[in-house]
Amino acid sequence: MKTVFSMRERFGSFLADGNLANEFRFTEVEPALSAGCEIVFDFSRVRNMTTSFSNGLVATLVAHFPTEFAKQVRFRGCDSLIKELLQASIAIGTREALAAAG
């Protein structure tokens, strides 16, 4: 099953609140991921995002679910800024996952 999260519809065009990202990850994303769903984060029409939001959602998700993230999580509708922020968060989460496994 595929679950698509429209980030614009949920959070607006500027994703800023890291605490809100953490809550969303914990209450909605992680349960869907654990249930085996393919997760698609749609960033269409999102114009900006803070590192706090990106790390709260993506870095923590990668750190706690590295295998599932690689197999089940996809992004779409990302402009160059959003891609850059997501790549940085993925790198942080990967380092955390490797350190925990080490």
WOMODA-V247224 format. One record per residue. N is the residue number from 1. RES is the residue in three letters. PHI is phi in radians with two decimals (* if undefined). OMEGA is omega in degrees with one decimal (999 if undefined). Layout:
n | res | phi | omega
N | RES | PHI | OMEGA
N | RES | PHI | OMEGA
This chain:
n | res | phi | omega
1 | MET | * | -179.7
2 | LYS | -1.94 | 175.3
3 | THR | -2.05 | 180.0
4 | VAL | -1.87 | 176.3
5 | PHE | -1.86 | 174.4
6 | SER | -1.42 | -175.0
7 | MET | -1.17 | 177.9
8 | ARG | -1.12 | -178.9
9 | GLU | -1.16 | -177.3
10 | ARG | -1.42 | -169.2
11 | PHE | -2.21 | -178.6
12 | GLY | 1.61 | -174.5
13 | SER | -1.52 | 177.5
14 | PHE | -2.20 | -177.1
15 | LEU | -1.60 | -168.6
16 | ALA | -2.12 | -168.6
17 | ASP | -1.57 | -180.0
18 | GLY | -1.10 | 177.5
19 | ASN | -1.15 | 176.8
20 | LEU | -1.14 | 176.8
21 | ALA | -1.09 | 177.7
22 | ASN | -1.07 | 179.5
23 | GLU | -1.09 | 178.3
24 | PHE | -1.04 | 179.4
25 | ARG | -1.05 | -174.8
26 | PHE | -1.21 | -173.0
27 | THR | -1.53 | -175.5
28 | GLU | -2.11 | -173.5
29 | VAL | -1.31 | -178.2
30 | GLU | -1.05 | 177.1
31 | PRO | -1.07 | 178.3
32 | ALA | -1.17 | 178.4
33 | LEU | -1.10 | 179.3
34 | SER | -1.12 | 177.7
35 | ALA | -1.40 | 177.4
36 | GLY | 1.57 | -179.5
37 | CYS | -1.25 | 166.5
38 | GLU | -1.37 | -177.6
39 | ILE | -1.88 | 175.7
40 | VAL | -2.11 | 173.4
41 | PHE | -1.69 | -179.4
42 | ASP | -1.74 | -178.6
43 | PHE | -1.73 | 178.1
44 | SER | -0.97 | 177.4
45 | ARG | 1.18 | 170.1
46 | VAL | -1.51 | -174.4
47 | ARG | -1.68 | -178.7
48 | ASN | -2.81 | -179.8
49 | MET | -2.69 | 176.6
50 | THR | -1.47 | 175.4
51 | THR | -1.15 | 177.3
52 | SER | -1.05 | 179.0
53 | PHE | -1.16 | -177.7
54 | SER | -1.05 | 179.9
55 | ASN | -1.21 | 178.6
56 | GLY | -1.08 | 179.4
57 | LEU | -1.57 | -167.9
58 | VAL | -1.50 | -176.8
59 | ALA | -1.05 | 179.8
60 | THR | -1.17 | 177.7
61 | LEU | -1.10 | 178.1
62 | VAL | -1.10 | -177.6
63 | ALA | -1.08 | -176.1
64 | HIS | -1.61 | -177.2
65 | PHE | -2.34 | -173.1
66 | PRO | -1.06 | -178.4
67 | THR | -1.21 | 179.6
68 | GLU | -1.09 | 179.1
69 | PHE | -1.02 | -177.4
70 | ALA | -1.09 | -175.9
71 | LYS | -1.55 | -166.5
72 | GLN | -2.06 | -173.9
73 | VAL | -1.85 | 178.1
74 | ARG | -2.33 | 177.4
75 | PHE | -2.18 | 173.8
76 | ARG | -2.54 | 178.1
77 | GLY | 1.23 | -176.2
78 | CYS | -1.62 | 171.3
79 | ASP | -1.44 | -173.8
80 | SER | -1.10 | 178.6
81 | LEU | -1.13 | -179.6
82 | ILE | -1.10 | 177.8
83 | LYS | -1.02 | -179.4
84 | GLU | -1.09 | 179.0
85 | LEU | -1.13 | 178.8
86 | LEU | -1.14 | 178.6
87 | GLN | -1.07 | 178.0
88 | ALA | -1.12 | 179.2
89 | SER | -1.18 | 176.9
90 | ILE | -1.09 | 178.6
91 | ALA | -1.09 | 178.4
92 | ILE | -1.09 | 179.9
93 | GLY | -1.09 | 178.7
94 | THR | -1.12 | 177.5
95 | ARG | -1.06 | 179.0
96 | GLU | -1.14 | 178.9
97 | ALA | -1.13 | 179.3
98 | LEU | -1.15 | 179.1
99 | ALA | -1.13 | 179.8
100 | ALA | -1.19 | -179.5
101 | ALA | -1.41 | -171.3
102 | GLY | -1.14 | 999
